Each structure stands twice: as structure tokens, then as C-alpha cells.
Amino acid sequence: MFSNLYDIVSESPTYQEIDKTLSFPDYIAHCRHHIEKRRQDLSIPADAKRIIDANSPFELRSTQSKAKYGVLFIHGLFDSPFTFREIANLLQAQGILCRSILLPGHGTKPGDLLNVTYHDWLKAAKYGIESFEKEVDQLFLAGYSTGAALSLYHALHYEQISGLVLLAPAIQIKTPVRALLTCHQIARWICIKNPWVCQVDEIDYTKYRSIALNPVVQLNSLAAVIQDKYKEATLPAPLLMILSAEDETISSQAAMAFFSQLKHERNRMLLYSSVERKYKDKRIISRLSHYPDKRIEHLSHVGMPYSAFNEHYGENGDYLYASHANEADITFGAYNRIDENTHDWLLKVGMTKKQRRPLTYNPDFHYMADTIKEFILTS
């Protein structure tokens, strides 16, 4: 049904096509070599290893000769396999074979996303799925944001997928983001040839901070295709969906509506909200994401996959804008750059006393991880 899709490739790709015959360890080596060639921040050897490790695909094997369960992790837009390192480490300890792919255009430099298409991402995910052939009895896809959308697409194509774990799934981009996207597309139509939504200093070694227009267009197109496909089909595998009601990037309302139309009795939703919520649907578990003692108002899109102990994004993380526990003058939550800039202006003119910054970790990470583990092991 989807065979034509995989024949479409981007023009002038800034990455090498994946050789389908590569073993997964060889695929990892292939990607590490590509990252080393493309990145421009590897001059210090100690930093270079850390950076390449964070951005490269990984494999965490169980001690068993053949694992019962396998999980393919698919990161989000502008991100890298670092997104799922902590969750994968916990699942490996349960005897689960864990692999993460690198989506084309990622892990190197933001300009490498200028020519990719979502078809390229789908082909990379297809390789990752097929790499598990004869390796596990049950295969799960775990995707974050764009990775969740890619997982949903492939779940209709591969009968052997036993379940989906979807973190902040990009089933629909939030309305303000789509409005911004429309404005940039209009500007291009009237010959303002700027391929960037914004360009900023690249100070985060695990993800891009600059935003190119093309990958956002590609994600929006992929989301539309998924919504169209699921009008005609039912997802055969159960899913665990994890959402923040206040998500500033994807539409949590659209994701919840999508969940509601799927009737599988084993489907589960873990919904984070800053206020108490009750649902008649017993498949939905609501968790508070408001932590006044930590100055956390709600859970952000970007912080969901990471724990407070994460070495990069946690309370003592090395990232410049990590949500450090000792920053008493900052409120953390589901804020985007528009919120930040507006609030910084109010701070400057004396109309508020605190900054707002996106929360870079999930204070409920271990409950979330246990929920993922239980979902997989009880399938």
C-alpha cells in the first residue's frame, strides 16, 4: 500500500542514503562517521566524543541471546537519539532490546534539514523496524513528537508491531505554530526567499535551536497524511499515549480526539495537567504537573523525555538553559519563545519580577518510565 512512498527521495540530500543491507552496528558506525564529517563543534576531543555519542543511533542489548521484546526509538524534529537514552537504559535493564535511529538531516547542523522530506524520515524508520526481523518476538515503536507521527504511520504498514508508545505525538501542530508557518509560506510566495523561521546560536549539542521552514512544512504534511489515513483504518496494535495538556508545540486536544476514536481496550493515556482532571474513559490516567515548590507551572513539550537527574537537561544539567533548581527568579513550564520574549520585555520594564523558561525535564519521569515498562511487559 505504501510502496510508492519509499521511492521518493529529497533533492540534493545532505546525508548518505541508508544501505538496507547494513547490520545495525554498521548503521551506527555509518551515522557516527557522517556526524563527525558534518559537525563543526568537534575540535576538543573530550567534547567530540560526548557530542557524537549523544547524536548517534544506539543499540542497548539484553543479556539474552534472543530478547522477547524489542523497542525502536524515534526522536523528534530538531532532536537526536539522546532524547531516549534514559528511557532505553531503564528498559534494557528489563531484558528489552533497545535501538534508536537518527532521522535524516539531524545530528549534524540545522542547514542539513533544508532539503529533506518526511519520506526520508519514513524510510529511516522503515530500516529501523526491519532491523529487528528475527531478533525479537514482540516489537514496539516508541516515538517522541515527530517520531510518534512516524510510528503511527508505520503501525498501519507492519502487522508485527505489537504496540506503540507515543510521547507528545505530533498528530496536529498547535494553531499558533501553524499560523506562523502560514505567514512564512506567504512570504516565500511573494519572493521573500528566507528558508529560516529563526536562526540563533547553536549552543545545545543534542538538538538544533535554529528552525528551518522546510522540516516544519514536512511535519505538517506528515500530520495531515496520518489524519487522512486513520479516517479509513483502525490501529490494530494497542498504544500508550503520553501528553501534556498545556503542550505549546503540538495540539493536545487533537491528540486526545485521536485517542478517543481508537477503541482498543488496552490503549492507555497518561495525561499531565496543571489542574485536576477527571475522565469517564478509564483508560486515561491524569497526573498533576504543577509543582509550586519547584516553581513548575506545567510540563513542557521539550522536557517530557528527560528526568530531573539528566546530565544535560536536569536540575543540575550542563545545558545553559537547563531548569536549574537554584534559579529562584525563574518560573518553569510549557512556554514557547514568544512567551519567553514577551515576559522578558515585561521583566525589563518592571511589570513582572520573574522570568519564564521552558521546563527542560519531567519531574514525574520515573512514574512515566514505569508506565512505559508496564505497558510493554504486560503485552
C-alpha positions as CSV (number, residue, x, y, z in Angstrom):
1,M,0.0,0.0,0.0
2,F,2.9,2.4,0.8
3,S,5.5,1.1,-1.7
4,N,5.5,4.2,-3.8
5,L,6.3,6.3,-0.8
6,Y,9.7,4.8,-0.3
7,D,10.7,5.6,-3.9
8,I,10.5,9.3,-3.3
9,V,13.8,10.9,-2.1
10,S,14.8,14.5,-1.4
11,E,16.7,16.6,-3.8
12,S,20.4,17.2,-3.1
13,P,20.4,15.3,0.2
14,T,23.0,16.3,2.8
15,Y,23.1,12.8,4.2
16,Q,24.0,9.4,2.8
17,E,21.2,7.0,1.9
18,I,21.0,4.1,4.3
19,D,22.2,0.8,2.8
20,K,19.3,-1.6,3.6
21,T,21.8,-4.5,3.9
22,L,23.8,-2.9,6.8
23,S,23.7,-4.6,10.1
24,F,22.6,-2.3,12.9
25,P,26.1,-1.9,14.4
26,D,27.3,-1.0,10.9
27,Y,24.5,1.5,10.6
28,I,25.6,3.1,13.9
29,A,29.2,3.4,12.6
30,H,27.9,4.8,9.3
31,C,26.0,7.6,11.1
32,R,28.8,8.3,13.5
33,H,31.2,8.8,10.6
34,H,28.7,11.1,8.9
35,I,28.2,13.2,12.1
36,E,31.9,13.5,12.5
37,K,32.3,14.9,8.9
38,R,29.4,17.3,9.2
39,R,29.6,18.9,12.6
40,Q,31.6,21.9,13.3
41,D,32.0,21.7,17.1
42,L,34.3,18.7,17.5
43,S,37.7,20.4,17.8
44,I,38.1,19.4,21.5
45,P,38.5,15.6,21.7
46,A,36.7,15.1,25.0
47,D,33.7,17.2,23.8
48,A,33.8,15.5,20.4
49,K,33.1,12.0,21.9
50,R,30.3,13.3,24.1
51,I,28.7,15.1,21.2
52,I,29.0,12.2,18.7
53,D,27.6,9.8,21.3
54,A,24.6,12.0,22.1
55,N,23.7,12.4,18.4
56,S,24.3,8.9,17.1
57,P,21.9,6.0,16.9
58,F,22.4,3.4,19.7
59,E,21.8,-0.2,20.5
60,L,21.3,-1.5,24.0
61,R,21.2,-5.3,24.0
62,S,19.7,-7.5,26.6
63,T,21.8,-10.3,28.1
64,Q,19.6,-12.9,26.4
65,S,20.5,-14.4,23.1
66,K,17.1,-13.5,21.8
67,A,15.0,-10.9,23.5
68,K,11.3,-11.4,23.8
69,Y,10.7,-7.6,23.5
70,G,12.3,-5.0,21.3
71,V,11.8,-1.2,21.1
72,L,12.7,1.1,18.3
73,F,13.0,4.7,19.5
74,I,12.4,7.5,17.0
75,H,13.3,11.0,18.1
76,G,11.5,14.3,17.3
77,L,12.1,17.2,15.0
78,F,15.4,19.1,15.6
79,D,16.3,16.4,18.2
80,S,18.6,13.4,18.3
81,P,18.7,9.9,19.8
82,F,19.8,11.5,23.1
83,T,16.1,12.0,23.7
84,F,15.5,8.4,24.6
85,R,18.8,7.4,26.3
86,E,17.4,7.4,29.8
87,I,14.2,5.5,29.0
88,A,16.2,3.0,26.9
89,N,18.6,2.4,29.8
90,L,15.7,1.5,32.1
91,L,14.1,-0.8,29.6
92,Q,17.4,-2.6,28.8
93,A,17.6,-3.5,32.5
94,Q,14.3,-5.4,32.0
95,G,15.9,-7.5,29.2
96,I,14.4,-5.4,26.3
97,L,16.5,-4.9,23.1
98,C,16.5,-1.2,22.5
99,R,17.5,0.6,19.3
100,S,17.3,4.2,18.3
101,I,17.7,5.6,14.7
102,L,18.9,9.0,13.6
103,L,16.4,10.8,11.3
104,P,18.0,12.3,8.1
105,G,19.0,15.9,8.5
106,H,19.5,15.6,12.2
107,G,22.6,15.3,14.5
108,T,24.8,17.5,12.3
109,K,23.8,21.1,11.6
110,P,20.5,22.8,11.1
111,G,21.1,23.5,7.4
112,D,21.0,19.8,6.7
113,L,17.2,20.0,7.2
114,L,16.7,22.4,4.3
115,N,16.2,19.6,1.7
116,V,14.9,16.6,3.5
117,T,11.3,15.3,3.1
118,Y,9.2,13.3,5.5
119,H,9.5,10.5,3.1
120,D,13.2,10.3,4.0
121,W,12.3,10.1,7.7
122,L,9.8,7.3,6.9
123,K,12.5,5.3,5.1
124,A,14.9,5.6,8.0
125,A,12.1,4.4,10.4
126,K,11.4,1.6,7.9
127,Y,15.0,0.5,8.1
128,G,14.9,0.5,11.9
129,I,11.8,-1.6,12.0
130,E,13.1,-4.2,9.6
131,S,16.4,-4.4,11.5
132,F,14.5,-6.3,14.3
133,E,13.5,-9.1,11.9
134,K,14.0,-12.4,13.7
135,E,15.6,-10.6,16.7
136,V,12.6,-10.3,19.0
137,D,9.2,-11.9,19.5
138,Q,7.4,-8.6,20.0
139,L,8.4,-5.2,18.6
140,F,7.2,-1.8,19.9
141,L,7.7,1.6,18.4
142,A,8.4,4.5,20.8
143,G,8.3,7.9,19.2
144,Y,8.5,11.4,20.5
145,S,6.6,14.2,18.7
146,T,7.6,13.8,15.0
147,G,8.9,10.3,15.9
148,A,5.4,9.5,17.3
149,A,3.8,10.5,14.0
150,L,6.2,8.3,12.0
151,S,5.4,5.4,14.4
152,L,1.7,5.9,13.7
153,Y,2.2,5.8,10.0
154,H,4.2,2.6,10.1
155,A,1.8,0.9,12.5
156,L,-0.6,0.6,9.7
157,H,2.0,-0.9,7.4
158,Y,3.6,-3.6,9.7
159,E,1.4,-6.2,11.2
160,Q,4.2,-7.4,13.5
161,I,4.2,-4.2,15.6
162,S,2.9,-5.2,19.0
163,G,2.3,-1.7,20.4
164,L,3.1,2.0,20.3
165,V,4.5,4.4,22.9
166,L,3.7,7.9,21.8
167,L,5.2,10.9,23.7
168,A,3.7,14.2,22.8
169,P,2.6,12.9,19.4
170,A,2.6,15.4,16.5
171,I,-0.8,14.4,15.2
172,Q,-1.5,18.1,14.7
173,I,0.7,21.1,15.2
174,K,-0.7,23.7,17.6
175,T,-2.7,26.5,15.9
176,P,-0.2,29.4,16.7
177,V,2.7,27.3,15.2
178,R,0.6,26.6,12.1
179,A,-0.3,30.3,11.8
180,L,3.4,31.2,11.9
181,L,4.1,28.5,9.3
182,T,1.5,30.1,7.0
183,C,3.0,33.5,7.4
184,H,6.4,32.2,6.3
185,Q,4.9,30.4,3.4
186,I,3.1,33.5,2.2
187,A,6.4,35.4,2.5
188,R,8.1,32.8,0.2
189,W,5.2,33.1,-2.3
190,I,5.8,36.9,-2.6
191,C,9.5,36.2,-3.2
192,I,11.0,36.8,0.2
193,K,13.4,33.9,-0.1
194,N,14.2,33.2,3.6
195,P,14.3,29.4,4.4
196,W,14.5,30.1,8.1
197,V,11.9,30.7,10.7
198,C,14.6,31.7,13.1
199,Q,18.4,31.4,13.4
200,V,20.1,31.5,16.7
201,D,23.4,30.4,18.3
202,E,23.7,26.6,18.4
203,I,24.6,26.2,22.0
204,D,22.8,22.8,22.6
205,Y,24.8,19.8,21.4
206,T,21.9,17.4,21.5
207,K,19.4,19.3,19.3
208,Y,19.1,22.3,16.9
209,R,17.9,25.7,18.2
210,S,17.6,27.3,14.8
211,I,14.4,26.4,13.0
212,A,14.3,25.9,9.2
213,L,11.0,26.3,7.5
214,N,11.2,23.1,5.4
215,P,11.2,20.5,8.2
216,V,8.2,22.2,9.8
217,V,6.4,22.1,6.5
218,Q,7.3,18.4,6.2
219,L,6.0,17.6,9.6
220,N,2.7,19.5,8.9
221,S,2.3,17.4,5.7
222,L,3.0,14.2,7.5
223,A,0.5,15.0,10.2
224,A,-2.2,15.7,7.5
225,V,-1.4,12.3,5.8
226,I,-1.7,10.5,9.1
227,Q,-5.1,12.1,9.9
228,D,-6.3,11.2,6.4
229,K,-5.1,7.5,6.7
230,Y,-6.7,7.0,10.1
231,K,-10.1,8.1,8.7
232,E,-10.1,4.8,6.7
233,A,-8.2,2.5,9.0
234,T,-8.1,1.2,12.6
235,L,-4.9,0.8,14.5
236,P,-4.6,-2.9,15.2
237,A,-1.9,-2.5,17.9
238,P,-2.5,-1.0,21.4
239,L,-0.9,2.3,22.2
240,L,0.3,4.3,25.2
241,M,-0.1,8.0,24.6
242,I,1.7,10.5,27.0
243,L,0.6,14.1,26.8
244,S,0.9,17.5,28.5
245,A,-2.4,19.3,28.4
246,E,-0.5,22.6,28.1
247,D,1.8,21.5,25.4
248,E,2.9,24.6,23.4
249,T,4.0,22.8,20.3
250,I,1.5,20.1,19.4
251,S,-2.2,20.1,19.9
252,S,-3.1,18.0,22.9
253,Q,-6.8,18.4,22.0
254,A,-6.2,16.9,18.6
255,A,-4.2,14.1,20.1
256,M,-6.9,13.3,22.7
257,A,-9.6,13.3,20.0
258,F,-7.4,10.8,18.0
259,F,-7.1,8.7,21.1
260,S,-10.8,8.7,21.7
261,Q,-11.6,7.4,18.2
262,L,-9.4,4.3,18.9
263,K,-11.3,1.7,20.8
264,H,-8.6,-0.9,21.7
265,E,-9.3,-1.9,25.3
266,R,-5.5,-2.0,26.0
267,N,-5.0,1.6,24.9
268,R,-3.8,3.9,27.7
269,M,-3.2,7.6,28.0
270,L,-1.0,9.3,30.6
271,L,-2.2,12.9,30.7
272,Y,-0.2,15.6,32.5
273,S,-2.2,18.7,33.5
274,S,-1.6,21.7,35.8
275,V,-5.2,21.2,37.2
276,E,-7.0,18.1,38.4
277,R,-8.9,16.4,35.6
278,K,-11.4,13.5,35.7
279,Y,-12.4,11.4,32.7
280,K,-15.2,8.8,32.2
281,D,-12.8,6.9,30.0
282,K,-10.9,4.7,32.5
283,R,-8.1,4.2,30.0
284,I,-7.0,7.8,30.8
285,I,-4.7,8.4,33.8
286,S,-4.4,12.1,34.8
287,R,-1.3,13.3,36.7
288,L,-0.7,16.8,38.1
289,S,2.2,18.7,36.5
290,H,2.1,21.7,38.9
291,Y,4.9,21.8,41.4
292,P,4.8,25.1,43.3
293,D,7.8,24.2,45.5
294,K,9.9,23.8,42.3
295,R,8.4,26.8,40.6
296,I,7.0,24.5,37.9
297,E,3.6,25.5,36.4
298,H,3.2,22.7,33.9
299,L,5.0,20.1,31.9
300,S,6.5,21.3,28.6
301,H,6.8,19.6,25.2
302,V,10.6,19.7,25.3
303,G,11.1,18.4,28.8
304,M,8.9,15.3,28.7
305,P,11.5,12.6,27.8
306,Y,14.1,13.7,30.5
307,S,14.5,13.1,34.2
308,A,15.5,15.7,36.8
309,F,18.8,13.8,37.0
310,N,19.6,14.1,33.3
311,E,23.2,15.2,32.9
312,H,22.2,17.8,30.2
313,Y,18.7,19.0,30.9
314,G,18.1,18.1,34.5
315,E,18.2,20.2,37.7
316,N,22.0,20.2,37.6
317,G,22.3,19.8,33.8
318,D,25.2,21.2,31.8
319,Y,22.9,22.9,29.3
320,L,23.0,26.7,29.7
321,Y,19.2,26.9,29.8
322,A,18.5,23.8,31.8
323,S,15.9,24.2,34.5
324,H,18.3,24.5,37.4
325,A,16.9,24.0,40.9
326,N,18.7,27.1,42.4
327,E,17.2,29.6,39.9
328,A,14.7,31.2,42.3
329,D,13.8,34.1,39.9
330,I,12.6,31.8,37.1
331,T,9.2,30.1,36.6
332,F,9.3,26.9,34.5
333,G,6.5,25.5,32.3
334,A,5.2,24.9,28.9
335,Y,6.4,28.2,27.4
336,N,7.5,28.9,23.8
337,R,9.9,31.5,22.6
338,I,7.1,34.1,22.0
339,D,6.1,33.6,25.7
340,E,9.7,34.0,26.8
341,N,10.4,37.1,24.8
342,T,7.1,38.8,25.9
343,H,7.8,38.0,29.5
344,D,11.4,39.2,29.3
345,W,10.1,42.5,28.0
346,L,7.7,42.8,30.9
347,L,10.6,42.0,33.2
348,K,12.7,44.7,31.6
349,V,10.1,47.4,32.1
350,G,9.4,46.3,35.7
351,M,5.9,44.8,35.1
352,T,6.9,41.4,36.5
353,K,9.6,40.1,38.7
354,K,10.2,36.6,37.3
355,Q,11.4,35.2,34.1
356,R,9.6,32.4,32.3
357,R,11.6,29.5,30.7
358,P,10.6,26.1,29.2
359,L,10.8,23.3,31.7
360,T,13.7,21.1,30.4
361,Y,12.9,17.9,32.3
362,N,9.9,15.8,33.6
363,P,9.6,15.9,37.4
364,D,7.3,12.7,37.1
365,F,9.8,10.9,34.8
366,H,10.1,7.7,36.8
367,Y,6.3,7.2,37.0
368,M,6.2,7.8,33.3
369,A,9.0,5.3,32.7
370,D,7.4,2.7,34.9
371,T,4.1,3.1,33.0
372,I,6.0,2.6,29.7
373,K,7.8,-0.5,31.1
374,E,4.5,-2.0,32.4
375,F,2.7,-1.3,29.1
376,I,5.4,-3.3,27.2
377,L,6.0,-6.1,29.6
378,T,2.3,-6.9,30.0
379,S,1.6,-7.1,26.3
